[in-house]
Amino acid sequence: MSGHLTERQLRIIRSAREWVAEHGEAPSVRELAQAAGLSSPSSIAYQLKRIRERGVVVETRAAPAACAHTAGTEHQMRRGPHPDGLRVGP
């Protein structure tokens, strides 16, 4: 890992890796906040940006509840990388 990472940033990276190992997919920002013991998704988003600036790629996914209604009862799930392009992985 390049650059100096804080203990909090290292905890976020460890939590993301553990989540992927346990669940087989990247966590949402909210799930990562909870797993890392942080109070809000916005604090995770801030830390992920700082981590990325240090050359570490951490991927997150859209929350499963992020749905859009289309044509009455149809639903489309939005899944994929975080809108900021951040990635979480082992």
mmCIF file of the C-alpha atoms, coordinates in Angstrom:
data_MODEL
# 
_entry.id   MODEL 
# 
loop_
_atom_site.group_PDB 
_atom_site.id 
_atom_site.type_symbol 
_atom_site.label_atom_id 
_atom_site.label_alt_id 
_atom_site.label_comp_id 
_atom_site.label_asym_id 
_atom_site.label_entity_id 
_atom_site.label_seq_id 
_atom_site.pdbx_PDB_ins_code 
_atom_site.Cartn_x 
_atom_site.Cartn_y 
_atom_site.Cartn_z 
_atom_site.occupancy 
_atom_site.B_iso_or_equiv 
_atom_site.pdbx_formal_charge 
_atom_site.auth_seq_id 
_atom_site.auth_comp_id 
_atom_site.auth_asym_id 
_atom_site.auth_atom_id 
_atom_site.pdbx_PDB_model_num 
ATOM 1  C CA . MET A 1 1  ? 0.000   0.000   0.000   1.00 0.00 ? 1  MET A CA 1 
ATOM 2  C CA . SER A 1 2  ? 1.344   3.378   -0.876  1.00 0.00 ? 2  SER A CA 1 
ATOM 3  C CA . GLY A 1 3  ? 1.523   6.346   1.396   1.00 0.00 ? 3  GLY A CA 1 
ATOM 4  C CA . HIS A 1 4  ? 0.686   6.478   5.058   1.00 0.00 ? 4  HIS A CA 1 
ATOM 5  C CA . LEU A 1 5  ? -2.699  5.063   6.034   1.00 0.00 ? 5  LEU A CA 1 
ATOM 6  C CA . THR A 1 6  ? -4.323  5.898   9.347   1.00 0.00 ? 6  THR A CA 1 
ATOM 7  C CA . GLU A 1 7  ? -5.559  3.220   11.740  1.00 0.00 ? 7  GLU A CA 1 
ATOM 8  C CA . ARG A 1 8  ? -9.148  4.089   10.755  1.00 0.00 ? 8  ARG A CA 1 
ATOM 9  C CA . GLN A 1 9  ? -8.321  3.660   7.044   1.00 0.00 ? 9  GLN A CA 1 
ATOM 10 C CA . LEU A 1 10 ? -6.631  0.323   7.722   1.00 0.00 ? 10 LEU A CA 1 
ATOM 11 C CA . ARG A 1 11 ? -9.733  -0.768  9.692   1.00 0.00 ? 11 ARG A CA 1 
ATOM 12 C CA . ILE A 1 12 ? -11.938 0.147   6.705   1.00 0.00 ? 12 ILE A CA 1 
ATOM 13 C CA . ILE A 1 13 ? -9.731  -1.850  4.327   1.00 0.00 ? 13 ILE A CA 1 
ATOM 14 C CA . ARG A 1 14 ? -9.712  -4.865  6.687   1.00 0.00 ? 14 ARG A CA 1 
ATOM 15 C CA . SER A 1 15 ? -13.489 -4.643  7.097   1.00 0.00 ? 15 SER A CA 1 
ATOM 16 C CA . ALA A 1 16 ? -13.998 -4.509  3.325   1.00 0.00 ? 16 ALA A CA 1 
ATOM 17 C CA . ARG A 1 17 ? -11.771 -7.548  2.774   1.00 0.00 ? 17 ARG A CA 1 
ATOM 18 C CA . GLU A 1 18 ? -13.518 -9.501  5.528   1.00 0.00 ? 18 GLU A CA 1 
ATOM 19 C CA . TRP A 1 19 ? -16.919 -8.594  4.043   1.00 0.00 ? 19 TRP A CA 1 
ATOM 20 C CA . VAL A 1 20 ? -15.888 -9.832  0.580   1.00 0.00 ? 20 VAL A CA 1 
ATOM 21 C CA . ALA A 1 21 ? -14.510 -13.064 2.074   1.00 0.00 ? 21 ALA A CA 1 
ATOM 22 C CA . GLU A 1 22 ? -17.716 -13.683 4.047   1.00 0.00 ? 22 GLU A CA 1 
ATOM 23 C CA . HIS A 1 23 ? -20.351 -12.520 1.538   1.00 0.00 ? 23 HIS A CA 1 
ATOM 24 C CA . GLY A 1 24 ? -18.653 -13.020 -1.838  1.00 0.00 ? 24 GLY A CA 1 
ATOM 25 C CA . GLU A 1 25 ? -19.339 -9.434  -2.938  1.00 0.00 ? 25 GLU A CA 1 
ATOM 26 C CA . ALA A 1 26 ? -18.312 -5.914  -2.036  1.00 0.00 ? 26 ALA A CA 1 
ATOM 27 C CA . PRO A 1 27 ? -20.245 -4.181  0.749   1.00 0.00 ? 27 PRO A CA 1 
ATOM 28 C CA . SER A 1 28 ? -22.403 -1.126  0.233   1.00 0.00 ? 28 SER A CA 1 
ATOM 29 C CA . VAL A 1 29 ? -21.076 2.067   1.782   1.00 0.00 ? 29 VAL A CA 1 
ATOM 30 C CA . ARG A 1 30 ? -23.619 1.708   4.612   1.00 0.00 ? 30 ARG A CA 1 
ATOM 31 C CA . GLU A 1 31 ? -22.624 -1.935  5.239   1.00 0.00 ? 31 GLU A CA 1 
ATOM 32 C CA . LEU A 1 32 ? -18.950 -0.963  5.246   1.00 0.00 ? 32 LEU A CA 1 
ATOM 33 C CA . ALA A 1 33 ? -19.625 1.834   7.745   1.00 0.00 ? 33 ALA A CA 1 
ATOM 34 C CA . GLN A 1 34 ? -21.356 -0.623  10.062  1.00 0.00 ? 34 GLN A CA 1 
ATOM 35 C CA . ALA A 1 35 ? -18.654 -3.301  9.648   1.00 0.00 ? 35 ALA A CA 1 
ATOM 36 C CA . ALA A 1 36 ? -15.878 -0.785  10.343  1.00 0.00 ? 36 ALA A CA 1 
ATOM 37 C CA . GLY A 1 37 ? -17.681 0.639   13.365  1.00 0.00 ? 37 GLY A CA 1 
ATOM 38 C CA . LEU A 1 38 ? -18.142 4.118   11.918  1.00 0.00 ? 38 LEU A CA 1 
ATOM 39 C CA . SER A 1 39 ? -21.253 6.153   12.561  1.00 0.00 ? 39 SER A CA 1 
ATOM 40 C CA . SER A 1 40 ? -22.189 7.255   9.062   1.00 0.00 ? 40 SER A CA 1 
ATOM 41 C CA . PRO A 1 41 ? -21.803 6.368   5.390   1.00 0.00 ? 41 PRO A CA 1 
ATOM 42 C CA . SER A 1 42 ? -20.537 9.898   4.728   1.00 0.00 ? 42 SER A CA 1 
ATOM 43 C CA . SER A 1 43 ? -17.525 9.277   6.988   1.00 0.00 ? 43 SER A CA 1 
ATOM 44 C CA . ILE A 1 44 ? -16.785 6.105   4.992   1.00 0.00 ? 44 ILE A CA 1 
ATOM 45 C CA . ALA A 1 45 ? -17.098 8.009   1.703   1.00 0.00 ? 45 ALA A CA 1 
ATOM 46 C CA . TYR A 1 46 ? -14.621 10.591  2.984   1.00 0.00 ? 46 TYR A CA 1 
ATOM 47 C CA . GLN A 1 47 ? -12.164 7.937   4.154   1.00 0.00 ? 47 GLN A CA 1 
ATOM 48 C CA . LEU A 1 48 ? -12.509 5.972   0.895   1.00 0.00 ? 48 LEU A CA 1 
ATOM 49 C CA . LYS A 1 49 ? -11.555 9.098   -1.031  1.00 0.00 ? 49 LYS A CA 1 
ATOM 50 C CA . ARG A 1 50 ? -8.457  9.576   1.169   1.00 0.00 ? 50 ARG A CA 1 
ATOM 51 C CA . ILE A 1 51 ? -7.559  5.871   0.798   1.00 0.00 ? 51 ILE A CA 1 
ATOM 52 C CA . ARG A 1 52 ? -7.864  6.105   -2.988  1.00 0.00 ? 52 ARG A CA 1 
ATOM 53 C CA . GLU A 1 53 ? -5.592  9.156   -3.015  1.00 0.00 ? 53 GLU A CA 1 
ATOM 54 C CA . ARG A 1 54 ? -2.956  6.942   -1.399  1.00 0.00 ? 54 ARG A CA 1 
ATOM 55 C CA . GLY A 1 55 ? -3.216  4.413   -4.223  1.00 0.00 ? 55 GLY A CA 1 
ATOM 56 C CA . VAL A 1 56 ? -5.432  1.780   -2.590  1.00 0.00 ? 56 VAL A CA 1 
ATOM 57 C CA . VAL A 1 57 ? -8.527  0.739   -4.545  1.00 0.00 ? 57 VAL A CA 1 
ATOM 58 C CA . VAL A 1 58 ? -11.578 -0.113  -2.435  1.00 0.00 ? 58 VAL A CA 1 
ATOM 59 C CA . GLU A 1 59 ? -14.748 -1.149  -4.275  1.00 0.00 ? 59 GLU A CA 1 
ATOM 60 C CA . THR A 1 60 ? -18.258 -0.713  -2.929  1.00 0.00 ? 60 THR A CA 1 
ATOM 61 C CA . ARG A 1 61 ? -21.597 -1.589  -4.478  1.00 0.00 ? 61 ARG A CA 1 
ATOM 62 C CA . ALA A 1 62 ? -24.916 0.182   -4.668  1.00 0.00 ? 62 ALA A CA 1 
ATOM 63 C CA . ALA A 1 63 ? -27.276 -0.749  -1.856  1.00 0.00 ? 63 ALA A CA 1 
ATOM 64 C CA . PRO A 1 64 ? -29.663 -3.580  -2.820  1.00 0.00 ? 64 PRO A CA 1 
ATOM 65 C CA . ALA A 1 65 ? -32.600 -1.370  -1.838  1.00 0.00 ? 65 ALA A CA 1 
ATOM 66 C CA . ALA A 1 66 ? -31.716 1.137   -4.577  1.00 0.00 ? 66 ALA A CA 1 
ATOM 67 C CA . CYS A 1 67 ? -34.584 0.317   -6.942  1.00 0.00 ? 67 CYS A CA 1 
ATOM 68 C CA . ALA A 1 68 ? -36.423 2.233   -9.604  1.00 0.00 ? 68 ALA A CA 1 
ATOM 69 C CA . HIS A 1 69 ? -40.084 1.564   -10.492 1.00 0.00 ? 69 HIS A CA 1 
ATOM 70 C CA . THR A 1 70 ? -40.701 0.997   -14.177 1.00 0.00 ? 70 THR A CA 1 
ATOM 71 C CA . ALA A 1 71 ? -43.940 0.135   -15.972 1.00 0.00 ? 71 ALA A CA 1 
ATOM 72 C CA . GLY A 1 72 ? -46.139 -0.450  -12.955 1.00 0.00 ? 72 GLY A CA 1 
ATOM 73 C CA . THR A 1 73 ? -44.880 -3.393  -10.923 1.00 0.00 ? 73 THR A CA 1 
ATOM 74 C CA . GLU A 1 74 ? -41.534 -3.999  -12.627 1.00 0.00 ? 74 GLU A CA 1 
ATOM 75 C CA . HIS A 1 75 ? -38.405 -3.135  -10.685 1.00 0.00 ? 75 HIS A CA 1 
ATOM 76 C CA . GLN A 1 76 ? -34.866 -2.658  -11.879 1.00 0.00 ? 76 GLN A CA 1 
ATOM 77 C CA . MET A 1 77 ? -32.071 -3.125  -9.394  1.00 0.00 ? 77 MET A CA 1 
ATOM 78 C CA . ARG A 1 78 ? -29.136 -0.765  -9.539  1.00 0.00 ? 78 ARG A CA 1 
ATOM 79 C CA . ARG A 1 79 ? -25.993 -2.695  -8.750  1.00 0.00 ? 79 ARG A CA 1 
ATOM 80 C CA . GLY A 1 80 ? -22.389 -2.010  -9.462  1.00 0.00 ? 80 GLY A CA 1 
ATOM 81 C CA . PRO A 1 81 ? -19.521 0.170   -8.378  1.00 0.00 ? 81 PRO A CA 1 
ATOM 82 C CA . HIS A 1 82 ? -19.952 3.167   -6.141  1.00 0.00 ? 82 HIS A CA 1 
ATOM 83 C CA . PRO A 1 83 ? -20.817 6.347   -8.101  1.00 0.00 ? 83 PRO A CA 1 
ATOM 84 C CA . ASP A 1 84 ? -17.397 7.772   -7.209  1.00 0.00 ? 84 ASP A CA 1 
ATOM 85 C CA . GLY A 1 85 ? -15.738 4.831   -8.971  1.00 0.00 ? 85 GLY A CA 1 
ATOM 86 C CA . LEU A 1 86 ? -14.322 3.413   -5.744  1.00 0.00 ? 86 LEU A CA 1 
ATOM 87 C CA . ARG A 1 87 ? -13.716 -0.315  -5.564  1.00 0.00 ? 87 ARG A CA 1 
ATOM 88 C CA . VAL A 1 88 ? -13.522 -2.703  -2.614  1.00 0.00 ? 88 VAL A CA 1 
ATOM 89 C CA . GLY A 1 89 ? -11.847 -6.041  -2.896  1.00 0.00 ? 89 GLY A CA 1 
ATOM 90 C CA . PRO A 1 90 ? -9.303  -8.386  -1.439  1.00 0.00 ? 90 PRO A CA 1 
# 
